[in-house]
């Protein structure tokens, strides 16, 4: 392994303007905050494929839990083939908390292990919301459709992640009908987008369009940013009460997705693998009961269908909406985390 720096946003309200960095070398895994070491792991030679072993030599007790998460992300991001990181440690409240959360599991006396699948299904590093547990399941009726009561987003920022292969921070935020209106209007009126979205209109029409979505508990408009520059628009929705529900057997926590990249400078494979894997990652993290993501691209949008195909979505069937002929595609949680689709595949 070559030394490599992975930057990850800090968690919760701890130093929100700063970043933790994880530096991985053959001998050490070191996490720093503003250049100061907050965690130091001495690595041992690998004894089996897919496994890395180390000993916690130094930790900053204030930042310990966040630093362990950053170390795990650094190890698994730098080494995509890595399946498990095993750590020896002294008794620690941070370790106890991560054991209780399920990120770590015991691997013998004073030894814990983190798997790649466990890390990437842990919401804390990427979701800034205050509570990560599933909301209580309460059924309601909407337009004669019975479905769970949907939670209101707890923060404007929904997801954040540093993307090491492009060196930029990616965030998804609830679309602001004022802040994001100019970009949204420009994107929707571009011929390339209008061909498939068919939502051309004025600023006032688009402001009303976004506000209607913000007022709808089953869907949210989302704007994507790379290093605080808006690049694309996403509509995420609960499939059970959506127009797609009559066309397949929708489960209570299936999520759906519409998407577009508005800025030409953010098109291309490197950016695509970043934002597409991340929006799917967000949808699986937002509620642990979500097992499937569905999409319904127009049947003749061959580029988008090819992207879904190479990103792990299965093609299920063609069907007819009143306004378009569509292809139903689906991605399972097991496929996404089991095949490591949260980062670029060697074949991509």
Secondary structure, DSSP 8 states (H G I E B T S, - for coil): ---EEEEEE--TTTTTT-EEEEEE-SSEEEEEETTEEEEEEEEE--SSTTEEEEEEEEE-TTTHHHHHHHHHHHHHHH-TT--EEEEE----HHHHHHHHHTS-EE-STTEEEEEHHHHHT--TTT---S--S-----EEEETTEEEE-----SSSEEEEEEETTTTEEEEEEE--TTTTHHHHHHHHTSHHHHHHH-----HHHHHHHHHHHHT-TTEEEEEEEETTEEEEEEEEEEGGGSTTGGGS---TT-EEEEEEE--GGG-SHHHHHHHHHHHHHHHHHH-TT--EEEEEEETT-HHHHHHHHHTT-EEEEEEE-SS-EEEEEEEEHHHHHHTTTTS--TT-
